Each structure stands twice: as C-alpha cells, then as structure tokens.
Amino acid sequence: DDLCVVFVVELDKGPFGLGMGLIDGLHTPLNAPGIYIRTLIPDGPAASDGRLKIGDRIWRAVDLIRLGGGRLRFLVAKSDLDVSEKI
C-alpha cells in the first residue's frame, strides 16, 4: 500500500534555525531521491512542534528553508519505520 500521510507544517525559526538536520535520500542506505529529516534538536522548533519525526520527507519549501525568513511553511510526508531506520 503506497498511501502516505501528508501535512503542512509552519515553524518559526529559533536562535539556531529550525532545529532539524536534513539529508538527501540518495546519500543514505535508502538510496532514493528526496530530502529527509535526519536529526531533530531537542527543544528546537521542529521537535517542539511534535509532528515531525526522523525519516519524514520534506516535499516542498526546501528552497525557502535555504533562503531564510522567520516563519517557514512546508509540506511533509510521514515515513514508515523502515524508511526512518535507513536515514
């Protein structure tokens, strides 16, 4: 079953950014294109939101993350445990 949960997240940048590390899925054992959440900094904006988990895929707004701004809105797809373990 290829059904996945997709949702919108809005985060305000903290003093150290969004509090998450991203990685290209091609550079992981997953070997699949896409940008995935690799790390979440405890108490950072991304972890404090409560919906984001390691392995979730960022679908939209990667360029916006690079460009900056105080509040960022992006589309996220939940990943299953198998994907999370490969990130």
Backbone hydrogen bonds, N-H to C=O, Kabsch-Sander energy under -0.5 kcal/mol:
donor,donor_aa,acceptor,acceptor_aa,energy
6,V,4,C,-0.5
7,F,76,V,-2.6
9,V,74,F,-2.9
11,L,72,L,-2.7
13,K,70,G,-3.3
14,G,17,G,-3.1
17,G,14,G,-1.7
19,G,16,F,-0.6
21,G,39,T,-2.1
23,I,36,Y,-2.2
25,G,34,G,-3.4
27,H,24,D,-2.3
28,T,25,G,-1.2
30,L,86,K,-0.7
31,N,25,G,-0.9
31,N,28,T,-1.3
32,A,25,G,-1.0
35,I,58,I,-0.6
36,Y,23,I,-2.9
36,Y,34,G,-0.5
37,I,56,D,-2.6
38,R,21,G,-3.4
38,R,36,Y,-0.6
39,T,21,G,-1.5
41,I,19,G,-3.0
44,G,41,I,-2.4
46,A,18,L,-2.3
48,S,44,G,-2.8
49,D,45,P,-1.3
50,G,46,A,-0.7
50,G,47,A,-0.8
52,L,46,A,-0.6
55,G,37,I,-2.8
56,D,53,K,-2.0
57,R,77,A,-2.6
58,I,35,I,-2.8
59,W,57,R,-0.7
59,W,75,L,-2.8
60,R,75,L,-1.2
65,I,61,A,-2.1
66,R,62,V,-1.9
67,L,63,D,-2.2
68,G,64,L,-1.9
72,L,11,L,-3.1
74,F,9,V,-2.6
76,V,7,F,-3.0
77,A,57,R,-2.8
78,K,5,V,-2.9
84,S,80,D,-2.2
85,E,81,L,-2.2
86,K,82,D,-0.6
86,K,83,V,-1.3
87,I,83,V,-0.6
87,I,84,S,-0.9
